[in-house]
Structure formats: C-alpha cells, structure tokens
Amino acid sequence: PLIAVQIFTVIRSGNEFDREIREHYRGTLKSLASSFEDQLQNISVASTNIKYNDELMQPLLNHIVGYDLSVVAQTMTRYGTTVAFTDSVGIFYPNRQMCLHSHYKYSLERISEKYFPAGSEGALALEEYIRNADTLSLFYTGSYEDSLMNRLFVARSVRYNDSRNRQIVVFFTISDSTLLDWCSIFIPFSTGIAITDRDGNYVMRTADFTPELLASAEYQAFLADPTAITFEPEWLDTLVFCKYTDTVHGRTFVVSMLRDKVQESVNGYTDQTAGLLISTV
C-alpha cells in the first residue's frame, strides 16, 4: 500500500505541477504589479518634494535673471536618482513656458521632438499631456506609430505657495530596457513585459509584444479570459506568456518568458519530487 501511495503521489505531482507553476507565476506577477504601483507612488512623492527645494523654484521668480541654470539643472537631476528604475526627470514651468530636462532648457516643442517628428500626432499629444498634467498620469510614446523611441512618461502637477493657479509639472521617464531590467528582478528569464490599463490601452510594451502577436485572436482570447494565466502560442515555440490583472488599479501585466527555462524549472521540480518519493519508498 505504501508503494502504491507513493507511485500515485508521483503521478499526481506531475499532473498538478502545471497548475502549481501557473499559481507560482501568478504570485510572482502580483508582486511585480505591487512593485509597479509602489514605483508610481515614489514618483509622486519625489515630485511633491521638489516644490520644497528653493533652487528648483528659482525659475519661477519674477526676477528671472537671478539664478544659475546649470545649478538648477544639477539639483533637479539628483531627484531622478532618488527613484529607482527611472531614466530621467524633468520640470515644466508653465509661467515661463519652459522645461528643464537632462541638464538642458527646452520648450515643450523641443521636448516632444526628442520623441516624435515635429508637428506629428504624437508630438502634439505629448505637449498636451505635459501642459495639462494634473494628478499622477501616464503617457506612453510607443502608443503612436510615429514614435522615435519608446518611453513611459509619469507626470503630475505640483502646486506651490498653496495656490491653485501657481504650479509646476514634474515628469519622470522610463525606457523599455529599464522596465525590463526591473521585471527581471522578479523573473530572471523574462524577455519582455507589457502593461495595459483598465481600458486595454498599453501603458508600455517591449519588443516581444509584436503587432502580429497583439492582433492574433489567440492572444486576445488569452487577455480576455480572467481564468487564463499562461499562454503558449504555437507559432512562437521559444516563448511562454504569463499574465496577472491588478483589480484595484485595473492594470494587466503580461510577461514573456523563455520556454526552455520554464521547462527546466518544471523538470527540476519533477526530478526533485520523484527522487524524494523514491527515497522515501
């Protein structure tokens, strides 16, 4: 009877591992999603703290010639290092119609031209986004076909002197590669990540999420199925996709992983379980 029980347990462990591995990745992605929300909160706090720095408020003074732009820019850059996994920080001063970003002074038009052709739909949308940022909001340049580079903007307005009409707009940028580095902390063999908002719009997506994949009926069905955790497309025999939806904030996180690495983890678990049970018998 003991031998029969052990054999049954080995078989059962193999049959149920598929479910267990899915639950494992679901838990991992839940932690990743929580970390992303923490990141946004850290950006919000850093943005608010900027208003208490006198050097960064100098461009707002009526007597605008009284400050050193290089000192202000260096002070602003230090705020970028206080938030992990961000690439740059910028400030838009509405009363001066100017931005400080990466040590330089720009107009909104010049900022948008770093990411889009001049006058394009994406350029105009980015200018509008920064100009009208209020509460913490996201803007992904890769959502526009004319994007020159993919960046996630996270911006919020910050009021100073307790005035509703006096404000600056602080924005941080996050690149695809930086986002993937952050993702690899949770899943070392991840190769890509995509994030959608409550309406299904992409907050960000890396190279694995090609237009062909996003347009496929199988992938769309995977996203729409609340019970589906993993997706293994037949035409992509190297990748496995795993998703998690944060019901509080409405964002869905999908991570692509190397299939052979996932299989190695499956084999390792099965071999370990079988060896332990055989030793017990």
Buried (B, 14 or more C-beta within 10 A) or exposed (E): EEEEEBEEBBEEBBEEBEEEBBEBBBEBBBEBBEBBEEBBEBBBEBBEBBBEBEBBBBBBEEEEEEBEBEEBBEBBBEBBEEBEBBBBBBBBBBBBEBBBBBEEBBBBBBBBBBBBEEEBEBBBBBBEBBEEBEEBBBBBBBBBEEBBEBBBBBBBBBEBEEEEEBBBBBBBBBBBEBBBEBBBEBBEBBBBBBBBBEEEEBBBBBEBBEEEBEEBEEBEEBBEEEEBBBBBBEEBEEBBBBBBBBEEBEBBBBBBBBBEBBEEBBEEBBEEBBEEBEEEE
